[in-house]
Amino acid sequence: MKKIPLNALSATVVGDHIYVLMKEGGRSFLSVLDKNLKVVKTIWSAKGSTGFILKINKDKALIGLDDKLYLVKDDEAEVVLVASNPRNVFWHSAETEGRVFVHEYGLPPTAIYASKDLESWEEIATNLDIDKRSKHFHYIAFDPYRKWLITTLGDGCLTRVAVSEDLGSSWRPLYKGPWQFIPIMVLKNKIFFGMDSGIAKGGLGIYNPGGNRWRFIFLRWKNGNVKHAQFCCLKFLDKGLWVASLGTPQAMIVSKDLRLWYPLFVESFDKKFNHNMLLSVGEGMIACSTGKALIVFNGDEIENAFSSKPIIVEYKAYWDKLIGYGFSVKHSILAK
């Protein structure tokens, strides 16, 4: 593991380089690091402190910085989209052939936007279109096997996952219930969702499209002082390994079976969710931004984590399921 003391807000591995959005003072900088993690070039900088790399494509970069979406090309940038509220940000993106989608996060209403050229954007839906009691979108992903656009959303609503089969023109709930999610990981036969529930201590939702069935794995941090372990990012690696980052506690973990999770690193136990705990996976390299540092692992180091004891384990969640049932009943009544 290499830990670089950069205030890394977001990182994307491209080949043997890492693009890093880092913060210094009141400005953020988009820089390129080589495989030795040395800065070889700073592409662009702008005033702003909350940012995410949404897409890197050869000579173009799509960056969300505070309430603005920037398109960076030829070492220059233009604002191509402004959030509906100055306190909102653009957090995640998804793409299909020829279209890119970004979602807004923050105060309602938040929106999903689409573009074919990264310059002109159109609003295709708001969180209130899907569930009037929701606060915002959490994540967006494209399912290439079923041609679905998938989003997670919350807080305080019943519709936690929604899908669009026509790239955003219409939506239907895929999951209504108490368990709330952020990250989405799509595989051919199953779709995985990482919980950031305020009811369960932690866990995963697993959807089987073939049987239209859900099942849930409930997880808890072994140290009882941690009340909630909330997923921020979830990736599937070769050799059947899973790697995830948590928004709280601020940690990076790995698993072979989704039921036992082993520590790669633990940065802090701040109860405030860290939205910058993001993963990027490249060939032989995994990068994680934390807002305070850039963490880089190679494949061998991931395997070594299993020599330690797990820090997150499965639990039965009997009491949490009862609370969750009450939540669902209450919100079903309010929705009528």
LUMVEXGU-130357 format. One record per atom (N, C-alpha, C): x, y, z; residue in one letter. Coordinates in steps of 0.1 Angstrom, whole numbers, plus 5000, padded with zeros to 4 digits. Atoms other than C-alpha are relative to their C-alpha. Layout:
BEGIN
XYZA;...
# end
This chain:
BEGIN
500849885000M;500050005000M;500950125000M;499449875000K;501150354992K;499050115004K;500949904995K;499650645010K;500750144997K;499449885004I;500250984994I;499350125007I;500749894993P;499451295015P;499550114991P;500749905009L;497451474988L;498550015005L;501449994997N;494051604996N;499149964988N;500750065012A;492551374970A;498549995002A;501550004999L;488851434964L;499549884991L;500450115009S;488651174936S;501249964991S;498950055008A;490950954915A;499549904990A;500450095011T;490650764882T;501349944994T;498950075006V;493150494870V;499849994985V;500150015015V;493850524833V;501449944996V;498750065003G;496550274821G;500950005012G;499050004989D;499650324842D;500150145007D;500049874994H;498650674853H;498750025008H;501249974991I;496250814879I;499750154999I;500549865000Y;494151124874Y;499550035013Y;500449974986V;493651294907V;499550145001V;500549874997L;491451584917L;500350035014L;499549974987M;493051734947M;499750155004M;500449874995K;492252034969K;501250065008K;499049934992E;494652294982E;499550145002E;500549874997G;493452604999G;498550004995G;501449985005G;490252724982G;499949954985G;500050055014R;491152564948R;500249854999R;499850145003S;491052224933S;500849984987S;499150025011F;493552084908F;499849864994F;500150135007L;493251804882L;501449974995L;498750035003S;496651644880S;500149854995S;499750135005V;498151334864V;501349955007V;498950074993L;500451094884L;500549884992L;499550125007D;502750834870D;499949885009D;500250134992K;503050474882K;500850015013K;499349984987N;505550604909N;499350105009N;500849914992L;502850834921L;500650145001L;499549865001K;504751154911K;499150084990K;500849915009V;502851444896V;500850034988V;499349985012V;503851464860V;499450124992V;500649895007K;501351724849K;498750055008K;501249954995T;498651954863T;499250064988T;500849965012I;495951994837I;499250135001I;501049894998W;493552244852W;499850025015W;500449974986S;492552424884S;498950104999S;501149914999A;489552614895A;499750025015A;500449974986K;488152774927K;498949905003K;501050104996G;486152504945G;500649905010G;499450094990S;486452254973S;499349865001S;500750135000T;483851974967T;500049954986T;499950045014G;484651774936G;500249854998G;499950145004F;484551444918F;500449994985F;499750045014I;486051304886I;498949914995I;501250075005L;483051184866L;500449924988L;499650075013K;484751074833K;501350054995K;498849975007I;488151064817I;500049934987I;500050065013N;488251004780N;501050074991N;498949955008K;491551054762K;500350155003K;499649864999D;491851434758D;498950085008D;501149934993K;488651514778K;499849955014K;500450044986A;487651514815A;498850075004A;501349954995L;484251564830L;500150015016L;499749984986I;484651714865I;498850075007I;501049934992G;481951804891G;500850075011G;499349924990L;483252084913L;499050105006L;501149924994D;480852244938D;498749984992D;501350015007D;477652314919D;500150004985D;499749985014K;479252324885K;500649874994K;499550115007L;479952054859L;500950064989L;499049945010Y;483152134839Y;500449894990Y;499450085011L;484351984806L;501450064998L;498649965002V;488152004805V;500549934988V;499450055012K;489751964771K;501150104995K;498949925005D;493052094756D;500550105011D;499549934989D;494052204791D;499150135004D;501049894996E;491052454793E;498749945004E;501350064995A;487652414808A;498950104998A;501249925001E;484152544804E;498949935009E;501250054993V;481052514826V;499049964991V;501150055009V;478552294808V;498749985007V;501350024993L;475952254835L;500250055014L;500049954987V;475052414868V;498849935008V;501050074992A;473152234896A;498850095003A;501249934997S;469652334905S;500150085013S;499949934988N;470752454939N;501550025002N;498549984999P;474152614947P;500749915011P;499550094990R;474552364976R;500149864995R;500050145006N;474252064953N;501349984992N;498850045007V;477051874936V;499649894990V;500150115009F;477451624907F;500949895005F;499350104992W;478451294924W;500549884991W;499650125008H;478450994899H;499550024986H;500350005014S;478150924862S;499849864996S;500150135007A;477150634839A;500050034986A;500149985015E;477350584802E;499749874993E;500350115010T;476050374774T;500750054987T;499449965012E;477150384738E;499450134995E;500549885005G;476850744728G;499450105010G;500649914990R;475350894760R;500649985013R;499449994986V;476651004794V;498950055009V;501049964991F;474451044824F;500850055013F;499549964987V;475251244856V;498850025009V;501149974990H;473251284888H;500450105010H;499849894990E;472951574912E;499749945013E;500250044986Y;473151524949Y;499950125009Y;500149884991G;472051754977G;498550025004G;501349964996L;468851944984L;499049974988L;501050035011P;465651844965P;499550134994P;499950125009P;464751844937P;501449994994P;498750025008T;467951684923T;499649924987T;500350055014A;468151564887A;501049914995A;499150075009I;469651324863I;500050074987I;499849935013Y;471051484832Y;500749904990Y;499550085010A;472051324799A;500750094989A;499349935010S;474451434771S;500649904990S;499350085010K;475751294738K;501450054996K;498849945004D;478651534734D;500850065012D;499449944988L;479551634770L;499950155001L;500149855000E;478751994761E;498550045002E;501449974999S;474952004758S;499349905009S;500650094990W;472951854787W;498550025001W;501449994998E;469251784792E;499649935013E;500650064988E;467351704824E;499049894995E;500950115004I;465651364821I;499149965011I;500950044989A;464151314856A;500650065012A;499649954987T;464251444891T;499649895010T;500350104990N;464151234923N;498550015004N;501449994996L;460651374930L;499149944990L;500750075010D;459451224897D;499849855004D;500050144997I;460250884911I;499449975013I;500650014987D;459350924947D;499950145007D;500149864995K;457951254961K;500550025014K;499449994986R;459251174996R;501549985000R;498550025000S;462851114985S;500650145001S;499249884999K;465551374991K;500950024988K;499049995010H;468051304964H;500449874994H;499450125005F;469751054941F;501349975007F;498750044994H;472650854955H;501049954990H;499050075009Y;474150674925Y;499249984987Y;500650045012I;473550594889I;501049904993I;499250105007A;474750294868A;499249964988A;500750065012F;474050134834F;500249855000F;500050155000D;473249764832D;500149964985D;499950035015P;474549654797P;499349874997P;500650135003Y;472949304800Y;498550014998Y;501549985001R;469349424804R;499750144994R;500149875006K;469949774789K;499150095010K;500749924990W;468649934822W;500950125004W;499349894992L;469650274837L;499449985014L;500350034987I;469650214874I;500450125009I;499649904990T;469550464903T;499649965014T;500450024986T;469550454940T;499750145006T;500449874994L;467850734961L;499549985014L;500449994986G;466850834996G;499850155003G;500150064987D;466350965024D;498550015004D;501449994995G;463050895042G;498949964991G;501050055010C;461350735012C;499949854999C;500150155001L;460250385003L;500749964987L;499450045012T;461550384967T;501550025001T;498550004998R;465250294972R;500849984987R;499450035013V;466050164937V;499050014989V;500949995011A;464550254904A;500749974987A;499350045013V;465250144868V;499250074989V;500649955012S;464550294834S;500449914988S;499750095012E;464350064803E;500050084987E;500049915012D;464250364779D;501050125002D;499049904998L;467350554791L;499550135006L;500349894992G;465550784814G;498650064997G;501349945004S;462150864797S;499049965010S;500950054990S;460250654822S;500749915010S;499450074989W;461050494855W;499049915008W;500850084991R;459750214877R;500849965012R;499250054988P;460650104913P;500549864998P;499550145000L;462849804915L;500049955014L;500050054986Y;462949794953Y;499450125008Y;500649914990K;460649964979K;500249935013K;499850064987G;461549915015G;500950085009G;499349924990P;463550025045P;501550014997P;498550005001W;467049945033W;500450104989W;499549895008Q;468850235017Q;501449974994Q;498750045007F;471750204992F;500750124994F;499349915009I;474450404975I;500549934988I;499450055012P;476750204952P;499349894994P;500650115008I;475649974924I;501149934993I;499050085008M;477749694909M;499249904992M;500850085009V;476249524879V;500949884995V;499450125006L;477249164870L;498949934991L;500950055010K;475648944843K;498749945006K;501250074994N;473248744866N;499550065013N;500549934988K;472948974896K;500550145001K;499649864998I;473049334906I;500150025015I;499649994986F;474649434939F;499950155005F;500249874995F;473849734961F;500650015014F;499449984987G;475849864991G;499250095009G;500949924991M;473749985021M;500750125006M;499649904990D;474050315038D;498850035009D;501249994992S;471050245059S;500350065014S;500049954986G;470350435091G;499349915010G;500750104992I;468450135104I;500949885002I;499150114998A;470649835097A;501450055002A;498649964997K;474249845109K;500850004987K;499350005013G;475349775073G;499549884992G;500450125008G;474849525045G;500050034985G;500150005014L;474149455009L;498749954995L;501250055006G;471149414987G;500449934987G;499650075012I;471449154959I;498749964992I;501250025008Y;468849144931Y;500349904989Y;499950105010N;468448844908N;499050034989N;501049965011P;466848974875P;499349884995P;500650125006G;466148624862G;498849955008G;501250044991G;463848544892G;499350115006G;500649884994N;462948894901N;499949995015N;500050034986R;464048824936R;501150095007R;499149934992W;465849024963W;500449915012W;499650054987R;467948894992R;501050105006R;499249904993F;469949085018F;501049935009F;499050044990I;473149035037I;500250115009I;499849904990F;473349225069F;501349995007F;498650004996L;476749325081L;500250105012L;499749914989R;478149485112R;501550015002R;498649984996W;481549625122W;500249925013W;499950094988K;482949375148K;500250085013K;499849914988N;483949665172N;498650065002N;501449954997G;480649745189G;499950155001G;500049854999N;481650115191N;499550064986N;500449955013V;480850155154V;498549964998V;501450035001K;477050185150K;499649964986K;500350035014H;476850195112H;501349994991H;498950015011A;479250075084A;499350024987A;500849965012Q;477950255053Q;500950004988Q;499250015012F;479150175018F;499950134992F;499949895009C;480350444995C;500349964986C;499650055014C;481850244966C;500249855001C;499950155000L;481749874956L;500449964986L;499450045012K;483849704930K;500249855000K;499750145002F;484149344917F;501349984993F;498750025006L;487749234909L;500149864994L;499750145005D;489148934890D;500349915012D;499850104989K;489548614910K;498949995010K;501150004991G;486248664926G;500150085013G;499849924989L;487348934950L;499150134999L;500749884999W;485249224962W;500850105008W;499349904992V;486649554973V;499050125001V;501049894997A;484649844989A;500750115008A;499649894991S;485150175005S;498850045008S;501149954991L;483050305034L;500050155002L;500049864997G;481850655039G;500150035014G;499850004985T;481750585076T;500049865005T;498749944997P;483950465092P;500850024986P;499349985013Q;486450585065Q;501049894999Q;499250125001A;487950255054A;499949944987A;500050085013M;488750025025M;500149865004M;500250134996I;487749665028I;499949904988I;500050095011V;487949345008V;499349875005V;500750124996S;485949015007S;500049904989S;500150105010K;485648684989K;498649954999K;501450065000D;482048594999D;498950105004D;500949894996L;480448935008L;499549995014L;500550024987R;479848795043R;501150045011R;498949964991L;483248855059L;500950104992L;499249905006W;485249165051W;501250035008W;498749994994Y;488849225058Y;500650144997Y;499649865002P;490649565063P;501250014990P;498949955008L;492849715036L;500750125007L;499549894992F;493250035055F;498850075007F;501049934993V;491250235081V;500650145003V;499549864999E;491650615080E;499550065013E;500649934988S;489250735107S;498749945003S;501350044996F;486050675126F;499050115001F;500949895000D;484350995119D;498649964996D;501450055003K;480550945120K;499450084989K;500549935012K;480051205093K;500449934987K;499750075012F;479751035059F;500950084991F;499049945009N;482751105036N;499649964986N;500450035014H;481451125000H;501249994991H;498850015008N;485051134987N;500749875001N;499450134998M;485750774997M;499749924987M;500350065013L;485850654960L;501149924995L;499050105005L;487550364943L;500150014985L;499850015014S;489050334908S;500949884998S;499350135002V;490249994895V;500650004986V;499350025012G;492849954868G;500849874999G;499250125001E;495149684856E;501149995010E;499050024989G;497149574887G;500050115010G;500049884992M;496249894905M;498650045005M;501249954995I;493450014928I;500350135007I;499849884993A;493250374939A;498850045008A;501149954991C;491150524967C;500350145004C;499949874995S;490650884974S;499350015014S;500649984987T;489750995009T;499750145004T;500149854997G;489651375007G;501350055007G;498849964992K;492851375029K;501249934993K;498950075005A;495051125010A;499649924987A;500250095011L;495450904979L;500649865005L;499550144996I;495750524987I;500049924988I;499950085012V;497050294961V;500549865004V;499750144998F;497149904962F;500349944987F;499950095012N;498449644938N;499349875003N;500850134998G;496849304933G;500549915011G;499550094990D;499149114956D;499750055014D;500449944987E;498449354985E;498649975004E;501450034998I;494749284981I;499949865006I;500050144995E;495348914986E;500549995015E;499450014987N;497448975017N;499150045011N;500949954990A;494549135035A;499349885007A;500750114994F;493048795041F;500849925011F;499250064989S;495848695065S;499650075014S;500549944987S;494248935091S;498749955004S;501350044995K;491048895110K;499050094993K;501149915005P;487749025095P;499650115009P;500549904991I;486549355108I;498550034998I;501449995002I;483049335093I;499449864997I;500650145001V;480849015097V;498550014999V;501550015001E;477348905090E;499349995013E;500850014987Y;474648935117Y;498649984996Y;501350045003K;471048825119K;499050124998K;500849885001A;469549175123A;498549995003A;501450024997Y;466349055139Y;499350135004Y;500649884995W;465649385157W;500050104989W;500049905011D;466649595127D;499049974990D;501050045009K;464349395105K;498650055005K;501349964994L;461449465129L;499850164999L;500149855002I;462249845129I;499850034985I;500249985014G;462549825091G;498549974996G;501450035003Y;459049665089Y;499150115004Y;500849894995G;457649945110G;500250124991G;499749885009F;459350205087F;499249984987F;500850025013S;457750045056S;498550025002S;501549994998V;454250025071V;499750155002V;500349864998K;454450385083K;500050084987K;499949925013H;455650525049H;499049954990H;501150055009S;453150305030S;498750085003S;501249934996I;450350475050I;500150144996I;499849865003L;451850825045L;499950024985L;500049995015A;452150755007A;498650004994A;501450025005K;448350695004K;499350145000K;
# end
